[in-house]
């Protein structure tokens, strides 16, 4: 079954940067992060309205959800006519307003 989500041009770089940050401490956890991120994308495709609405970022349809098992990492996404647009994956301690707006 094809994926019911699309990734923005930022997602690959976000995931790669997070993997590279975690890997020096524990490569197995870094790999598990990637698996959890993609599992979370699938979950959001099945439940697109479950995340927290984030209109404060200037996009009325933007929502966020935590990567399963990695509470500090947020997935920013937008439901869009039967599909989900995964927009960014970011650590919650970053300046989200500067990055997401």
Secondary structure, 3 states (H helix, E strand, C coil): CCCCEEECCCHHHHHHHHHHHHHCCCHHHHHHHHHHHHHHHHHHHHCCCCCEECHHHCCCCEEEEEECCEEEEEEEEEEECCEEEEEEEEECCCCHHHHHC
